[in-house]
Every structure is written in structure tokens, then in C-alpha cells.
């Protein structure tokens, strides 16, 4: 913003000095030579995500990486790139914001990717997160540490805590896994959608629900904090995609992709994606589409 003010301040000064001595046509040529300097103010991007964990933890997690990304993209593009963070309270809001172009890029769960593609088929995959060089990782169903249950089929007649109603692990994959064990919603005593993964784990640890579904990384964090839960079962999930809005300029998209796919990225990248990023395609998410379709029978 300061650069814009300085640039147009100079233009205004030249205009006052030239408008008496210089004919209008020639003045326009002088100003045209000066105006391109305003373009040097660079690009501002808005990164959107939703709070799968506490909002304060979300900011702490993303801000260092976004600062790194803006610096490296500035080098790639040869002009300043600024990135600001926008956190949506609900999955639906984040999906709508990307589909409508209210944010420029986002990190979504796989199910949210499927939803946003249904809303806007021109959304673009920047890259996929890597887990030990792979595109798959685990979701888990947990029970209290003292639970005597040994398998998912033992959950008949028990209570279950899901995450958000649009969550890949917290709903769709978990419900598909329950169905494979012969359990549908009518076989449970009760079930609820609690939103965040950490809330699911804490509720199971507090004995409010017999079991719940959450991502493995959140499970490990909760156990390290002393929450008394253990894994009853695990299932495959696809790593998260980083997505660009349909109208992101090609050069900006390519610069972002080049930075994220660099083979030797800094330590700050591994705090977001432990093993960096991989190229991704729409077909990588076919197993999620299948789970979403199957969960309709839950």
C-alpha cells in the first residue's frame, strides 16, 4: 500500500509541474511511462482454511509457512507477494469461499475437495501433501484406554462421535469402515457430529462416547497430553490437496507449484507437510468419492 501511495504521489507532482508547460497528449505519454511502476506493488493472495483444530493452533501452524511461501514466490515472480490468512468456522464456509473465488488458494481435506469440485469444476490442484513419499495416510477409530472392545463389530449398541458432517475421516471414511463391519446408524445406540477432531478424541477420553473417528496425528497429540484413548481400528485416507481458485493467474499458480514441489525445501515446509509435496490429480481422490457414496447407506 505504501508503494502505491508513493508512486501516485510522484505522478501527481509531475502532473502539476507539467500540465502548464506540456500539451495534453505529451503529458499522457509521460504519465504512461510512470504508471507501470505501480505494478511493482505486487500481488496479494488470500489463503483459506477451516479450523479442524483450535483456531489459535491453526494460525500458529500456517503463518510461518505462508510467510515462507510468500518470500519464495516473490523470488520466483520477481515482484512482492503478500499472503494473508482467512479461517472459516465451518467446512461449508471454506468450500463456498474457494468455489466463489473469495479466497485465492486453500488447504482442504479430500472430501472437501470433492465437494468444491462439484461446485466449481475449474478449481485447480496445486500439489498434494506427502507422507513418506506417498499419498496415503491413516485415519483411526478410537475408544477409551480402558475399553474392553476389540473390534469395530463390537460397537453394535454403543455410542459414536463423528467429526464434522463434511469431514473425510470424521465422517465419510469412518462410516464406510463401520458399514464394512456390518454396522449402520440404526445399530448404534447414539451418534453425534462434534466438529473438530480434537473434540472427538477428548469426548471419547471423557467417557461421553464409546468410540470416535479422528485423524492419526490428532490422536497422537491427545495421547501425549494424557487423554486416555487407544486405537480400535485404522483405515486409509488420501493426503490433503492444496487448491487454487479457478481464476488464479497461470504464472502465480506455477510459481506456487514450483516452490511447493521443490525437492529441497526448508524445515518450515515439513511443519506443514512432513515430507513435502507431490504432484496430484483428480483421480487420486476416487477412493474418497466411493466412500462418500457408500456413506449414504449409513
C-alpha positions as CSV (number, residue, x, y, z in Angstrom):
1,X,0.0,0.0,0.0
2,X,2.8,2.4,0.8
3,X,4.3,1.8,-2.6
4,X,1.0,2.7,-4.3
5,X,0.8,6.0,-2.3
6,X,4.4,6.9,-3.1
7,X,4.0,6.1,-6.8
8,X,0.8,8.1,-7.3
9,X,2.2,10.9,-5.2
10,X,5.1,11.3,-7.6
11,X,2.7,11.1,-10.5
12,X,0.6,13.9,-9.0
13,X,3.7,16.1,-8.5
14,X,4.7,15.6,-12.2
15,X,1.2,16.4,-13.3
16,X,1.2,19.8,-11.5
17,X,4.6,20.7,-12.9
18,X,3.9,19.6,-16.5
19,X,0.2,20.4,-17.1
20,X,1.1,24.1,-17.8
21,X,4.2,23.6,-20.0
22,X,3.3,20.3,-21.7
23,X,0.5,19.7,-24.2
24,X,-2.1,17.2,-23.0
25,X,-1.1,14.4,-25.5
26,X,2.5,14.6,-24.5
27,X,1.6,14.6,-20.8
28,X,-0.3,11.3,-21.3
29,X,2.9,9.8,-22.7
30,X,4.9,10.9,-19.7
31,X,2.3,9.5,-17.3
32,X,2.1,6.2,-19.1
33,X,5.9,5.8,-18.6
34,X,5.4,6.3,-14.9
35,X,2.3,4.2,-14.3
36,X,4.0,0.7,-14.8
37,X,5.9,1.4,-11.6
38,X,2.6,0.9,-9.7
39,X,2.6,-2.7,-10.9
40,X,5.7,-3.3,-8.8
41,X,3.4,-3.2,-5.7
42,X,3.0,-6.9,-6.3
43,X,0.3,-9.5,-5.6
44,X,-1.8,-10.1,-2.5
45,X,-3.3,-13.6,-2.1
46,X,-5.8,-14.8,0.5
47,X,-5.2,-18.3,1.9
48,X,-8.4,-20.0,3.2
49,X,-8.8,-22.9,5.5
50,X,-11.1,-24.2,8.2
51,X,-10.4,-24.8,11.9
52,X,-10.1,-28.6,12.1
53,X,-8.4,-27.9,15.5
54,X,-8.5,-24.8,17.7
55,X,-8.3,-21.6,15.6
56,X,-5.3,-20.3,17.6
57,X,-3.5,-23.6,16.7
58,X,-4.4,-23.1,13.1
59,X,-2.9,-19.7,12.9
60,X,0.3,-20.9,14.7
61,X,0.5,-23.8,12.3
62,X,0.1,-21.9,9.0
63,X,1.6,-18.5,9.5
64,X,5.3,-19.4,9.3
65,X,4.7,-21.5,6.2
66,X,2.7,-18.7,4.5
67,X,5.5,-16.3,5.2
68,X,8.0,-18.7,3.7
69,X,5.7,-19.2,0.6
70,X,5.3,-15.5,0.0
71,X,9.0,-14.9,0.2
72,X,9.8,-17.7,-2.2
73,X,7.0,-16.8,-4.6
74,X,8.3,-13.2,-4.6
75,X,11.6,-14.5,-5.8
76,X,10.0,-16.7,-8.5
77,X,7.8,-13.9,-9.8
78,X,10.2,-11.1,-9.4
79,X,7.7,-9.0,-7.5
80,X,6.3,-8.8,-4.0
81,X,3.8,-11.4,-3.0
82,X,1.8,-11.0,0.2
83,X,-0.4,-13.7,1.7
84,X,-3.0,-13.3,4.4
85,X,-4.9,-16.0,6.3
86,X,-8.6,-16.4,6.4
87,X,-10.1,-19.0,8.7
88,X,-13.6,-20.3,8.2
89,X,-15.5,-21.6,11.2
90,X,-17.3,-24.3,9.2
91,X,-16.3,-26.6,6.4
92,X,-19.2,-25.3,4.3
93,X,-18.0,-21.7,4.5
94,X,-14.5,-22.6,3.4
95,X,-15.8,-24.6,0.5
96,X,-18.0,-21.8,-0.6
97,X,-15.2,-19.2,-0.3
98,X,-12.9,-21.2,-2.6
99,X,-15.6,-22.1,-5.1
100,X,-16.7,-18.4,-5.4
101,X,-13.2,-17.0,-5.5
102,X,-13.4,-15.3,-2.1
103,X,-10.0,-16.9,-1.3
104,X,-7.2,-17.5,-3.8
105,X,-6.0,-20.8,-2.5
106,X,-6.7,-23.3,0.3
107,X,-5.7,-26.5,2.0
108,X,-8.7,-28.9,2.1
109,X,-9.4,-32.3,3.3
110,X,-10.1,-34.8,0.5
111,X,-13.9,-34.8,1.0
112,X,-14.0,-31.0,0.9
113,X,-12.1,-31.2,-2.4
114,X,-14.8,-33.4,-3.9
115,X,-17.4,-31.0,-2.7
116,X,-15.7,-27.9,-4.0
117,X,-15.2,-29.6,-7.4
118,X,-18.9,-30.3,-7.5
119,X,-19.5,-26.6,-7.0
120,X,-16.8,-25.4,-9.4
121,X,-15.1,-27.9,-11.7
122,X,-12.4,-25.3,-12.6
123,X,-10.7,-25.5,-9.2
124,X,-7.0,-26.5,-9.7
125,X,-4.8,-28.8,-7.7
126,X,-1.5,-27.0,-6.8
127,X,0.0,-30.0,-5.1
128,X,-0.7,-32.9,-2.6
129,X,0.9,-33.4,0.7
130,X,3.4,-36.2,1.0
131,X,3.5,-38.8,3.8
132,X,6.8,-40.6,3.5
133,X,6.7,-40.1,-0.3
134,X,3.2,-41.4,-0.5
135,X,-0.3,-40.0,-1.0
136,X,-2.0,-42.2,1.7
137,X,-2.1,-42.0,5.5
138,X,-4.3,-43.3,8.3
139,X,-7.5,-42.3,10.0
140,X,-8.3,-44.0,13.3
141,X,-11.3,-45.1,15.3
142,X,-10.5,-44.8,19.0
143,X,-12.0,-46.0,22.2
144,X,-11.2,-45.2,25.9
145,X,-7.9,-46.7,27.0
146,X,-9.8,-48.9,29.5
147,X,-12.3,-50.2,27.0
148,X,-12.7,-54.0,26.6
149,X,-13.8,-53.7,22.9
150,X,-11.6,-55.5,20.5
151,X,-13.1,-54.9,17.0
152,X,-15.3,-52.4,15.2
153,X,-18.1,-55.0,15.1
154,X,-18.2,-54.8,18.9
155,X,-19.6,-51.3,18.6
156,X,-23.1,-52.6,18.0
157,X,-25.4,-50.9,20.6
158,X,-22.7,-48.4,21.5
159,X,-22.4,-44.6,21.0
160,X,-20.1,-43.0,18.4
161,X,-18.6,-39.5,17.9
162,X,-18.0,-38.3,14.4
163,X,-16.2,-35.1,13.4
164,X,-17.7,-32.6,11.0
165,X,-20.5,-33.7,8.7
166,X,-18.3,-32.9,5.7
167,X,-15.1,-34.4,7.2
168,X,-13.2,-37.1,5.2
169,X,-12.0,-39.1,8.2
170,X,-14.5,-37.8,10.8
171,X,-17.5,-38.9,8.7
172,X,-17.2,-40.5,5.3
173,X,-14.3,-42.9,5.7
174,X,-15.4,-43.8,9.3
175,X,-18.9,-44.5,8.2
176,X,-17.7,-46.6,5.3
177,X,-15.5,-48.6,7.7
178,X,-18.4,-49.1,10.1
179,X,-20.6,-50.3,7.2
180,X,-17.9,-52.8,6.2
181,X,-18.1,-54.2,9.7
182,X,-21.8,-54.6,9.4
183,X,-22.8,-51.5,11.5
184,X,-25.1,-48.8,10.3
185,X,-26.6,-45.9,12.2
186,X,-29.6,-48.0,13.3
187,X,-27.1,-50.4,15.0
188,X,-25.7,-47.7,17.2
189,X,-27.3,-46.5,20.5
190,X,-26.5,-42.9,19.6
191,X,-24.1,-40.8,17.4
192,X,-23.3,-37.1,17.0
193,X,-21.1,-34.8,14.9
194,X,-18.8,-32.9,17.2
195,X,-16.9,-30.8,14.6
196,X,-13.2,-30.8,15.3
197,X,-11.0,-33.9,15.6
198,X,-9.6,-32.9,19.0
199,X,-13.2,-32.6,20.4
200,X,-13.9,-36.1,19.3
201,X,-10.9,-37.6,21.0
202,X,-11.5,-35.6,24.2
203,X,-15.1,-36.7,24.3
204,X,-14.2,-40.4,24.0
205,X,-11.4,-40.0,26.6
206,X,-14.0,-38.4,29.0
207,X,-16.3,-41.4,28.5
208,X,-19.1,-39.4,26.8
209,X,-18.9,-41.7,23.7
210,X,-17.8,-45.3,23.3
211,X,-15.8,-44.6,20.2
212,X,-15.0,-41.8,17.7
213,X,-13.2,-41.1,14.5
214,X,-10.3,-38.7,14.1
215,X,-7.0,-38.2,12.2
216,X,-4.0,-40.1,13.5
217,X,-1.9,-37.0,14.1
218,X,-4.5,-35.5,16.4
219,X,-4.8,-38.9,18.2
220,X,-1.1,-38.9,18.9
221,X,-1.2,-35.3,20.2
222,X,-4.1,-36.1,22.5
223,X,-2.3,-39.2,23.9
224,X,0.8,-37.1,24.5
225,X,-1.3,-34.7,26.6
226,X,-2.6,-37.6,28.7
227,X,-6.1,-38.1,27.1
228,X,-6.9,-41.8,27.8
229,X,-7.7,-43.2,24.4
230,X,-6.4,-46.1,22.2
231,X,-6.8,-47.1,18.6
232,X,-9.5,-49.7,17.9
233,X,-9.1,-49.7,14.1
234,X,-7.4,-47.7,11.3
235,X,-8.2,-47.1,7.7
236,X,-6.6,-45.4,4.6
237,X,-7.0,-41.8,3.7
238,X,-5.6,-39.7,0.9
239,X,-3.3,-36.8,1.8
240,X,-4.6,-33.2,1.7
241,X,-4.7,-31.2,-1.6
242,X,-3.7,-27.6,-1.8
243,X,-6.0,-25.9,-4.2
244,X,-6.1,-22.8,-6.3
245,X,-9.2,-20.8,-7.2
246,X,-10.4,-21.1,-10.8
247,X,-9.3,-17.5,-11.7
248,X,-5.7,-17.7,-10.2
249,X,-3.3,-16.3,-12.9
250,X,-1.2,-19.1,-14.5
251,X,2.1,-17.5,-13.6
252,X,1.1,-17.2,-10.0
253,X,-0.1,-20.8,-9.9
254,X,3.1,-22.1,-11.5
255,X,5.2,-20.1,-9.1
256,X,3.3,-21.5,-6.1
257,X,3.6,-25.0,-7.5
258,X,7.4,-24.7,-8.2
259,X,8.0,-23.6,-4.6
260,X,5.9,-26.4,-3.1
261,X,7.3,-29.1,-5.3
262,X,11.0,-28.1,-4.8
263,X,13.0,-31.2,-3.8
264,X,14.9,-29.5,-1.0
265,X,12.5,-27.2,0.8
266,X,13.3,-25.7,4.1
267,X,12.4,-27.2,7.5
268,X,9.4,-24.8,7.7
269,X,7.7,-26.8,4.9
270,X,8.0,-30.1,6.9
271,X,6.0,-28.5,9.7
272,X,3.0,-28.3,7.3
273,X,3.7,-31.4,5.3
274,X,6.3,-33.7,6.9
275,X,7.7,-35.0,3.7
276,X,7.0,-32.0,1.4
277,X,4.6,-32.2,-1.6
278,X,3.8,-34.3,-4.6
279,X,2.1,-33.7,-7.9
280,X,-1.6,-34.5,-7.7
281,X,-4.5,-35.3,-9.9
282,X,-8.3,-35.6,-9.6
283,X,-8.1,-39.4,-9.9
284,X,-6.2,-39.6,-6.6
285,X,-9.5,-38.8,-4.8
286,X,-11.6,-41.5,-6.4
287,X,-11.5,-43.6,-3.2
288,X,-12.9,-40.6,-1.3
289,X,-15.8,-40.3,-3.8
290,X,-16.5,-44.0,-3.3
291,X,-16.6,-43.6,0.5
292,X,-18.9,-40.6,0.2
293,X,-21.3,-42.6,-2.0
294,X,-21.2,-45.6,0.3
295,X,-21.8,-43.5,3.4
296,X,-25.2,-42.6,2.1
297,X,-26.3,-46.1,3.3
298,X,-25.2,-45.4,6.8
